[in-house]
């Protein structure tokens, strides 16, 4: 029950930051943006002290560690793969255009509207 109250408080902090942005238009934009940022940070801090929050932050940390283990492709590999994808998309577009045009022609003949 205590975790639910903490999560409600965290959500209210975020909403308060966003509400402050819109309800106080006379303040400088930087201050309004900092209000939103402060609400998000305060909400995250309160969320951290709940069981679901601790589980989420642990999961996020493990995800970051796993992402660091990934062997990312080189620039050359990325460009080559992108080129292959673009060529494939072009070929498929032409193929689907031919199929669509053919079906349109066949339907036109079937309905007696063909030339």
DOTORLUM-573082 format. One record per residue: residue number from 1; residue in one letter; x, y, z of N, C-alpha, C in turn. Coordinates in Angstrom, 3 decimals. Layout:
REM residues N
+-----+--------+----------+----------+----------+----------+----------+----------+----------+----------+----------+
! num ! residu !       nX !       nY !       nZ !      caX !      caY !      caZ !       cX !       cY !       cZ !
+-----+--------+----------+----------+----------+----------+----------+----------+----------+----------+----------+
! NUM !      a !        X !        Y !        Z !        X !        Y !        Z !        X !        Y !        Z !
...
+-----+--------+----------+----------+----------+----------+----------+----------+----------+----------+----------+
This chain:
REM residues 115
+-----+--------+----------+----------+----------+----------+----------+----------+----------+----------+----------+
! num ! residu !       nX !       nY !       nZ !      caX !      caY !      caZ !       cX !       cY !       cZ !
+-----+--------+----------+----------+----------+----------+----------+----------+----------+----------+----------+
!   1 !      x !    0.826 !   -1.194 !    0.000 !    0.000 !    0.000 !    0.000 !    0.869 !    1.257 !    0.000 !
!   2 !      x !    1.974 !    1.205 !    0.747 !    2.865 !    2.356 !    0.820 !    3.495 !    2.645 !   -0.541 !
!   3 !      x !    3.826 !    1.572 !   -1.295 !    4.394 !    1.769 !   -2.629 !    3.407 !    2.475 !   -3.557 !
!   4 !      x !    2.139 !    2.129 !   -3.442 !    1.129 !    2.768 !   -4.297 !    1.021 !    4.255 !   -3.981 !
!   5 !      x !    1.105 !    4.600 !   -2.714 !    1.046 !    6.009 !   -2.326 !    2.263 !    6.748 !   -2.868 !
!   6 !      x !    3.447 !    6.122 !   -2.757 !    4.663 !    6.747 !   -3.275 !    4.576 !    6.946 !   -4.789 !
!   7 !      x !    4.041 !    5.947 !   -5.493 !    3.903 !    6.072 !   -6.947 !    2.898 !    7.167 !   -7.306 !
!   8 !      x !    1.842 !    7.299 !   -6.510 !    0.880 !    8.372 !   -6.739 !    1.547 !    9.730 !   -6.528 !
!   9 !      x !    2.350 !    9.845 !   -5.474 !    3.074 !   11.099 !   -5.217 !    4.023 !   11.408 !   -6.379 !
!  10 !      x !    4.712 !   10.382 !   -6.879 !    5.629 !   10.580 !   -8.008 !    4.869 !   11.074 !   -9.234 !
!  11 !      x !    3.722 !   10.465 !   -9.515 !    2.929 !   10.896 !  -10.665 !    2.447 !   12.332 !  -10.474 !
!  12 !      x !    2.054 !   12.684 !   -9.254 !    1.596 !   14.052 !   -8.986 !    2.727 !   15.058 !   -9.152 !
!  13 !      x !    3.950 !   14.670 !   -8.789 !    5.092 !   15.567 !   -8.983 !    5.335 !   15.839 !  -10.466 !
!  14 !      x !    5.234 !   14.798 !  -11.270 !    5.414 !   14.964 !  -12.715 !    4.303 !   15.854 !  -13.279 !
!  15 !      x !    3.069 !   15.570 !  -12.868 !    1.942 !   16.371 !  -13.344 !    2.094 !   17.822 !  -12.895 !
!  16 !      x !    2.568 !   18.037 !  -11.666 !    2.757 !   19.401 !  -11.172 !    3.793 !   20.147 !  -12.008 !
!  17 !      x !    4.875 !   19.470 !  -12.380 !    5.881 !   20.114 !  -13.225 !    5.324 !   20.496 !  -14.578 !
!  18 !      x !    4.552 !   19.598 !  -15.171 !    3.955 !   19.878 !  -16.484 !    2.893 !   20.965 !  -16.361 !
!  19 !      x !    2.085 !   20.889 !  -15.307 !    1.040 !   21.904 !  -15.102 !    1.670 !   23.281 !  -14.907 !
!  20 !      x !    2.768 !   23.336 !  -14.162 !    3.447 !   24.602 !  -13.964 !    3.919 !   25.210 !  -15.268 !
!  21 !      x !    4.337 !   24.360 !  -16.193 !    4.783 !   24.845 !  -17.504 !    3.655 !   25.580 !  -18.221 !
!  22 !      x !    2.456 !   25.001 !  -18.166 !    1.336 !   25.582 !  -18.904 !    0.581 !   26.653 !  -18.123 !
!  23 !      x !    0.567 !   26.551 !  -16.812 !   -0.222 !   27.495 !  -16.015 !    0.523 !   28.773 !  -15.667 !
!  24 !      x !    1.818 !   28.796 !  -15.889 !    2.610 !   29.986 !  -15.581 !    3.314 !   30.509 !  -16.841 !
!  25 !      x !    2.546 !   30.959 !  -17.820 !    3.157 !   31.378 !  -19.092 !    3.960 !   32.676 !  -18.990 !
!  26 !      x !    3.796 !   33.421 !  -17.889 !    4.519 !   34.684 !  -17.758 !    5.975 !   34.489 !  -17.351 !
!  27 !      x !    6.305 !   33.326 !  -16.819 !    7.688 !   33.060 !  -16.427 !    8.548 !   32.836 !  -17.663 !
!  28 !      x !    9.841 !   33.070 !  -17.545 !   10.733 !   32.785 !  -18.683 !   10.664 !   31.301 !  -19.075 !
!  29 !      x !   10.854 !   31.036 !  -20.349 !   10.756 !   29.664 !  -20.855 !   11.739 !   28.739 !  -20.155 !
!  30 !      x !   12.933 !   29.218 !  -19.867 !   13.931 !   28.390 !  -19.194 !   13.418 !   27.925 !  -17.835 !
!  31 !      x !   12.796 !   28.810 !  -17.092 !   12.266 !   28.453 !  -15.778 !   11.144 !   27.425 !  -15.918 !
!  32 !      x !   10.301 !   27.618 !  -16.924 !    9.192 !   26.670 !  -17.132 !    9.714 !   25.288 !  -17.516 !
!  33 !      x !   10.735 !   25.243 !  -18.359 !   11.325 !   23.954 !  -18.745 !   11.984 !   23.298 !  -17.534 !
!  34 !      x !   12.652 !   24.102 !  -16.719 !   13.266 !   23.556 !  -15.508 !   12.217 !   23.023 !  -14.540 !
!  35 !      x !   11.031 !   23.606 !  -14.535 !    9.947 !   23.089 !  -13.701 !    9.548 !   21.689 !  -14.157 !
!  36 !      x !    9.426 !   21.510 !  -15.456 !    9.082 !   20.184 !  -15.988 !   10.197 !   19.197 !  -15.659 !
!  37 !      x !   11.434 !   19.601 !  -15.903 !   12.572 !   18.733 !  -15.612 !   12.622 !   18.392 !  -14.119 !
!  38 !      x !   12.388 !   19.383 !  -13.270 !   12.387 !   19.151 !  -11.827 !   11.288 !   18.195 !  -11.414 !
!  39 !      x !   10.113 !   18.327 !  -12.010 !    9.025 !   17.394 !  -11.716 !    9.365 !   15.980 !  -12.118 !
!  40 !      x !   10.002 !   15.831 !  -13.281 !   10.408 !   14.496 !  -13.739 !   11.464 !   13.889 !  -12.816 !
!  41 !      x !   12.446 !   14.693 !  -12.439 !   13.509 !   14.200 !  -11.559 !   12.942 !   13.853 !  -10.186 !
!  42 !      x !   12.095 !   14.729 !   -9.632 !   11.510 !   14.457 !   -8.326 !   10.643 !   13.199 !   -8.371 !
!  43 !      x !    9.887 !   13.035 !   -9.445 !    9.085 !   11.823 !   -9.602 !    9.943 !   10.583 !   -9.694 !
!  44 !      x !   11.066 !   10.678 !  -10.422 !   11.970 !    9.529 !  -10.540 !   12.600 !    9.176 !   -9.198 !
!  45 !      x !   12.952 !   10.200 !   -8.424 !   13.556 !    9.952 !   -7.110 !   12.557 !    9.259 !   -6.193 !
!  46 !      x !   11.332 !    9.737 !   -6.169 !   10.317 !    9.105 !   -5.325 !   10.043 !    7.685 !   -5.805 !
!  47 !      x !    9.988 !    7.494 !   -7.121 !    9.752 !    6.161 !   -7.678 !   10.874 !    5.199 !   -7.314 !
!  48 !      x !   12.093 !    5.695 !   -7.246 !   13.238 !    4.842 !   -6.925 !   13.072 !    4.171 !   -5.566 !
!  49 !      x !   12.382 !    4.799 !   -4.646 !   12.240 !    4.262 !   -3.302 !   11.040 !    3.336 !   -3.144 !
!  50 !      x !   10.475 !    2.868 !   -4.272 !    9.420 !    1.855 !   -4.229 !    9.997 !    0.547 !   -4.750 !
!  51 !      x !    9.343 !   -0.558 !   -4.419 !    9.820 !   -1.864 !   -4.923 !    9.761 !   -1.929 !   -6.450 !
!  52 !      x !    8.639 !   -1.523 !   -7.080 !    8.643 !   -1.532 !   -8.547 !    9.694 !   -0.593 !   -9.134 !
!  53 !      x !    9.927 !    0.518 !   -8.468 !   10.934 !    1.464 !   -8.948 !   12.328 !    0.876 !   -8.883 !
!  54 !      x !   12.645 !    0.207 !   -7.778 !   13.961 !   -0.430 !   -7.653 !   14.134 !   -1.509 !   -8.706 !
!  55 !      x !   13.058 !   -2.284 !   -8.951 !   13.126 !   -3.334 !   -9.970 !   13.345 !   -2.713 !  -11.351 !
!  56 !      x !   12.656 !   -1.600 !  -11.634 !   12.810 !   -0.942 !  -12.928 !   14.224 !   -0.415 !  -13.120 !
!  57 !      x !   14.758 !    0.254 !  -12.102 !   16.106 !    0.814 !  -12.232 !   17.153 !   -0.295 !  -12.342 !
!  58 !      x !   16.927 !   -1.423 !  -11.653 !   17.846 !   -2.565 !  -11.793 !   17.784 !   -3.110 !  -13.221 !
!  59 !      x !   16.566 !   -3.240 !  -13.750 !   16.397 !   -3.715 !  -15.124 !   17.055 !   -2.758 !  -16.112 !
!  60 !      x !   16.885 !   -1.454 !  -15.907 !   17.486 !   -0.468 !  -16.799 !   19.011 !   -0.568 !  -16.763 !
!  61 !      x !   19.572 !   -0.772 !  -15.580 !   21.026 !   -0.921 !  -15.474 !   21.526 !   -2.164 !  -16.187 !
!  62 !      x !   20.790 !   -3.275 !  -16.030 !   21.174 !   -4.507 !  -16.716 !   21.050 !   -4.345 !  -18.229 !
!  63 !      x !   20.028 !   -3.637 !  -18.670 !   19.852 !   -3.398 !  -20.112 !   21.007 !   -2.577 !  -20.668 !
!  64 !      x !   21.423 !   -1.564 !  -19.911 !   22.558 !   -0.742 !  -20.343 !   23.822 !   -1.600 !  -20.450 !
!  65 !      x !   24.028 !   -2.476 !  -19.464 !   25.210 !   -3.340 !  -19.497 !   25.169 !   -4.278 !  -20.696 !
!  66 !      x !   24.000 !   -4.810 !  -21.017 !   23.884 !   -5.699 !  -22.170 !   24.113 !   -4.939 !  -23.477 !
!  67 !      x !   23.636 !   -3.702 !  -23.551 !   23.834 !   -2.910 !  -24.767 !   25.314 !   -2.623 !  -24.987 !
!  68 !      x !   26.063 !   -2.517 !  -23.905 !   27.505 !   -2.275 !  -24.050 !   28.232 !   -3.500 !  -24.585 !
!  69 !      x !   27.639 !   -4.688 !  -24.412 !   28.266 !   -5.924 !  -24.884 !   28.039 !   -6.151 !  -26.376 !
!  70 !      x !   27.108 !   -5.425 !  -26.973 !   26.769 !   -5.616 !  -28.380 !   27.944 !   -5.188 !  -29.245 !
!  71 !      x !   28.223 !   -5.981 !  -30.271 !   29.250 !   -5.612 !  -31.247 !   28.534 !   -4.860 !  -32.360 !
!  72 !      x !   28.702 !   -3.552 !  -32.364 !   28.006 !   -2.710 !  -33.326 !   28.718 !   -2.777 !  -34.674 !
!  73 !      x !   27.960 !   -2.668 !  -35.780 !   28.591 !   -2.724 !  -37.107 !   29.443 !   -1.486 !  -37.370 !
!  74 !      x !   30.415 !   -1.684 !  -38.257 !   31.264 !   -0.550 !  -38.645 !   30.479 !    0.368 !  -39.584 !
!  75 !      x !   31.052 !    1.513 !  -39.859 !   30.400 !    2.467 !  -40.774 !   30.230 !    1.835 !  -42.154 !
!  76 !      x !   31.262 !    1.134 !  -42.620 !   31.202 !    0.508 !  -43.941 !   30.085 !   -0.531 !  -43.995 !
!  77 !      x !   29.983 !   -1.369 !  -42.958 !   28.932 !   -2.384 !  -42.916 !   27.542 !   -1.745 !  -42.880 !
!  78 !      x !   27.413 !   -0.661 !  -42.146 !   26.124 !    0.029 !  -42.049 !   25.714 !    0.598 !  -43.404 !
!  79 !      x !   26.666 !    1.205 !  -44.106 !   26.360 !    1.781 !  -45.420 !   26.001 !    0.685 !  -46.410 !
!  80 !      x !   26.740 !   -0.432 !  -46.387 !   26.450 !   -1.535 !  -47.302 !   25.068 !   -2.130 !  -47.019 !
!  81 !      x !   24.754 !   -2.330 !  -45.757 !   23.461 !   -2.899 !  -45.393 !   22.330 !   -1.958 !  -45.784 !
!  82 !      x !   22.529 !   -0.671 !  -45.571 !   21.514 !    0.312 !  -45.954 !   21.308 !    0.300 !  -47.462 !
!  83 !      x !   22.391 !    0.185 !  -48.220 !   22.280 !    0.111 !  -49.678 !   21.494 !   -1.101 !  -50.128 !
!  84 !      x !   21.767 !   -2.247 !  -49.519 !   21.041 !   -3.470 !  -49.866 !   19.550 !   -3.301 !  -49.563 !
!  85 !      x !   19.236 !   -2.716 !  -48.426 !   17.828 !   -2.513 !  -48.062 !   17.149 !   -1.584 !  -49.056 !
!  86 !      x !   17.811 !   -0.484 !  -49.434 !   17.210 !    0.452 !  -50.382 !   16.984 !   -0.199 !  -51.747 !
!  87 !      x !   17.944 !   -1.004 !  -52.211 !   17.772 !   -1.698 !  -53.488 !   16.608 !   -2.675 !  -53.392 !
!  88 !      x !   16.516 !   -3.401 !  -52.292 !   15.419 !   -4.356 !  -52.113 !   14.065 !   -3.639 !  -52.093 !
!  89 !      x !   13.993 !   -2.522 !  -51.413 !   12.746 !   -1.753 !  -51.365 !   12.365 !   -1.287 !  -52.765 !
!  90 !      x !   13.331 !   -0.817 !  -53.532 !   13.044 !   -0.376 !  -54.901 !   12.541 !   -1.538 !  -55.755 !
!  91 !      x !   13.208 !   -2.694 !  -55.676 !   12.799 !   -3.864 !  -56.455 !   11.388 !   -4.298 !  -56.061 !
!  92 !      x !   11.101 !   -4.321 !  -54.769 !    9.769 !   -4.718 !  -54.313 !    8.717 !   -3.705 !  -54.769 !
!  93 !      x !    9.051 !   -2.425 !  -54.770 !    8.107 !   -1.407 !  -55.215 !    7.772 !   -1.612 !  -56.696 !
!  94 !      x !    8.788 !   -1.867 !  -57.514 !    8.556 !   -2.109 !  -58.935 !    7.730 !   -3.377 !  -59.119 !
!  95 !      x !    8.060 !   -4.435 !  -58.387 !    7.320 !   -5.699 !  -58.483 !    5.851 !   -5.491 !  -58.119 !
!  96 !      x !    5.594 !   -4.818 !  -57.015 !    4.209 !   -4.601 !  -56.601 !    3.469 !   -3.690 !  -57.581 !
!  97 !      x !    4.168 !   -2.724 !  -58.182 !    3.542 !   -1.878 !  -59.187 !    3.133 !   -2.708 !  -60.407 !
!  98 !      x !    4.026 !   -3.625 !  -60.843 !    3.719 !   -4.485 !  -61.987 !    2.534 !   -5.389 !  -61.669 !
!  99 !      x !    2.529 !   -5.992 !  -60.482 !    1.414 !   -6.867 !  -60.096 !    0.119 !   -6.074 !  -60.035 !
! 100 !      x !    0.167 !   -4.888 !  -59.417 !   -1.036 !   -4.068 !  -59.298 !   -1.549 !   -3.652 !  -60.675 !
! 101 !      x !   -0.657 !   -3.235 !  -61.556 !   -1.065 !   -2.836 !  -62.903 !   -1.653 !   -4.011 !  -63.671 !
! 102 !      x !   -1.042 !   -5.174 !  -63.513 !   -1.545 !   -6.371 !  -64.189 !   -2.935 !   -6.731 !  -63.681 !
! 103 !      x !   -3.124 !   -6.702 !  -62.395 !   -4.442 !   -7.027 !  -61.841 !   -5.482 !   -5.997 !  -62.281 !
! 104 !      x !   -5.091 !   -4.730 !  -62.338 !   -6.008 !   -3.697 !  -62.806 !   -6.411 !   -3.961 !  -64.250 !
! 105 !      x !   -5.450 !   -4.352 !  -65.093 !   -5.724 !   -4.664 !  -66.494 !   -6.648 !   -5.874 !  -66.622 !
! 106 !      x !   -6.375 !   -6.943 !  -65.808 !   -7.198 !   -8.152 !  -65.855 !   -8.626 !   -7.850 !  -65.400 !
! 107 !      x !   -8.786 !   -7.091 !  -64.342 !  -10.119 !   -6.738 !  -63.859 !  -10.837 !   -5.883 !  -64.901 !
! 108 !      x !  -10.115 !   -4.968 !  -65.531 !  -10.703 !   -4.152 !  -66.592 !  -11.196 !   -5.016 !  -67.742 !
! 109 !      x !  -10.417 !   -6.035 !  -68.136 !  -10.858 !   -6.946 !  -69.195 !  -12.083 !   -7.740 !  -68.768 !
! 110 !      x !  -12.087 !   -8.197 !  -67.521 !  -13.189 !   -8.992 !  -67.021 !  -14.487 !   -8.184 !  -66.984 !
! 111 !      x !  -14.370 !   -6.910 !  -66.740 !  -15.554 !   -6.045 !  -66.668 !  -15.893 !   -5.439 !  -68.031 !
! 112 !      x !  -15.115 !   -5.774 !  -69.039 !  -15.392 !   -5.275 !  -70.377 !  -14.953 !   -3.839 !  -70.578 !
! 113 !      x !  -14.051 !   -3.356 !  -69.766 !  -13.607 !   -1.982 !  -69.887 !  -12.197 !   -1.874 !  -70.464 !
! 114 !      x !  -11.594 !   -3.016 !  -70.811 !  -10.244 !   -3.016 !  -71.329 !  -10.189 !   -2.545 !  -72.769 !
! 115 !      x !   -9.023 !   -2.176 !  -73.223 !   -8.839 !   -1.707 !  -74.593 !   -8.434 !   -2.836 !  -75.492 !
+-----+--------+----------+----------+----------+----------+----------+----------+----------+----------+----------+
